[in-house]
Amino acid sequence: MIEEKVILVNENDEQIGLMPKLEAHEKAILHRAFSVFVLNSNNEIMLQQRAHHKYHSPLLWTNTCCSHQREGETNIKAGTRRLYEEMGFVTELKELFKFIYKAPFDNGLTEHELDHVMIGYYNNEPIINNDEVENWKWMTIEDVKSDMEQNPDIYTVWFKIIFDEFYHYLEDHKI
């Protein structure tokens, strides 16, 4: 199996190269990524619990899906592809904002990403891919915020950062 490559970018989100995903995380090199938040008509976020065999952050809760764009792939196309691969459904996505963050893991890897945050809406149950996802649930935005404060160790490092940005975006924009 060929290791997937990530798109290396500068702080202006301009592509400056490609690198194998693991190497980019070992060296903490800035690369393009995306995070998808799916909400239902009750304003609840669909969270996923990462599969137990993932090489980092296994069994931790996180946003609906996130990953890396492939070369030549738009942010929306990448988000749509990965949402289907992990959660088994397709819905229209809208890009909200982008920002840069850096988050180290316990295993020595580091996420250093220019993250494109997207939102979509869906009211049904997903058909999860067990290679990627252990479990899923709906939670209100306020319940996520509260639970994250009380139980920070059950959430991925990046989700805690991204959720804070997403929460403030929703406060400022009232979608």
Secondary structure, DSSP 4 states (H G I P E B T S, - for coil): -PPPEEEEE-TT--EEEEEEHHHHHHHT--EEEEEEEEE-TTSEEEEEEEPTT-SSSTT-EE-SEEE-PPTT--HHHHHHHHHHHHHS----EEEEEEEEEEEE-TTS-EEEEEEEEEEEE--S-----TTTEEEEEEEEHHHHHHHHHH-GGGB-HHHHHHHHHHHHHHHHH--
